[in-house]
């Protein structure tokens, strides 16, 4: 088989595995927020348990990338392609970590009545999830416009963050009894904001992969 | 020149560049905390500006790693060595980002009288800084015991985090006027805690590099 054909095949396999990893991370984020909203400790524990699977997927993908570089000796654009995947899996793994972090707060808050029903946090998580999915799609399809759109959407995440923090500080200032709970929610929102940053990092790497330019 | 000799030389160069990158990150963390403590806006701005340098260093090191893999086709332990550096520079770059994040809070808080003098935060930062330095030393010298020690020290960082958060929530509950400022400090402490996690990540990768075992 011509070397180019082999390389393309291996790269396609790599992308397939990347899509699978993203799907698991997406499910974890979904479940983490569902568990938080419904105060479902069992589901939160499932999220924490699933993190091992995400860690394993990162290791497998990393090995795949490194062996591909060693064996196929790709140059220029091909090498950047694989380098991007190496970066992306690190960000995906960290997003998985943050799903665990949120789930630990869910377990901690399980027996407390929330100061208010969660509205903005699930909305924010939904946007973050979409960003993560779109970055992987943009990677696999080399869709620079989609990657740029993800970067632009990070402002919306930051707006959610500011709004929710503002809301929480107002509640804390008027009711000292809920300061502890609100502090937990502050960190939960911070984790979501970090996930948005990770998605943006991924999108920036994809743009770099295709254009060679860091934004 | 024998291929092995060339490889060793290139790896040494890579380690030298890694040490240089760590030194810049260490300086940023030092300055970020000094600026926060002294409410020194100019120094905080310097930290933010320096982040570009850290980003550039990451790119240069990444390229070095990838070209080394392509050109020298290392296998097994050598490949793991370079893979570890690829991971480490990502963590170092994120630590640099968090120095910027803290400095942005410093600028925001510049005209406010702090609710109390900062004691625990600089202490915590000092421990984090030592962890970062030790991880890089353990990488260059393949010192597994030092890397394990760094992992163990993360508990101390988590203790600092819990103590400071407890302190801040107590202050917030007794004085609604300072809720906003304390919220800023909560996030600052969170960034420091994340830096500890990054140092631990690095240490874990070094252990993996040498032993082939993920802990």
Boltz contact constraints between the chains, C-beta under 6 A:
constraints:
  - contact:
      token1: [A, 66]
      token2: [B, 79]
      max_distance: 6.0
  - contact:
      token1: [A, 66]
      token2: [B, 83]
      max_distance: 6.0
  - contact:
      token1: [A, 69]
      token2: [B, 69]
      max_distance: 6.0
  - contact:
      token1: [A, 70]
      token2: [B, 73]
      max_distance: 6.0
  - contact:
      token1: [A, 73]
      token2: [B, 70]
      max_distance: 6.0
  - contact:
      token1: [A, 79]
      token2: [B, 66]
      max_distance: 6.0
  - contact:
      token1: [A, 83]
      token2: [B, 66]
      max_distance: 6.0
  - contact:
      token1: [A, 90]
      token2: [B, 90]
      max_distance: 6.0
  - contact:
      token1: [A, 169]
      token2: [B, 179]
      max_distance: 6.0
  - contact:
      token1: [A, 169]
      token2: [B, 180]
      max_distance: 6.0
  - contact:
      token1: [A, 169]
      token2: [B, 183]
      max_distance: 6.0
  - contact:
      token1: [A, 172]
      token2: [B, 172]
      max_distance: 6.0
  - contact:
      token1: [A, 172]
      token2: [B, 179]
      max_distance: 6.0
  - contact:
      token1: [A, 173]
      token2: [B, 176]
      max_distance: 6.0
  - contact:
      token1: [A, 173]
      token2: [B, 179]
      max_distance: 6.0
  - contact:
      token1: [A, 176]
      token2: [B, 173]
      max_distance: 6.0
  - contact:
      token1: [A, 179]
      token2: [B, 169]
      max_distance: 6.0
  - contact:
      token1: [A, 179]
      token2: [B, 172]
      max_distance: 6.0
  - contact:
      token1: [A, 179]
      token2: [B, 173]
      max_distance: 6.0
  - contact:
      token1: [A, 180]
      token2: [B, 169]
      max_distance: 6.0
  - contact:
      token1: [A, 183]
      token2: [B, 169]
      max_distance: 6.0
  - contact:
      token1: [A, 186]
      token2: [B, 186]
      max_distance: 6.0
  - contact:
      token1: [A, 190]
      token2: [B, 190]
      max_distance: 6.0
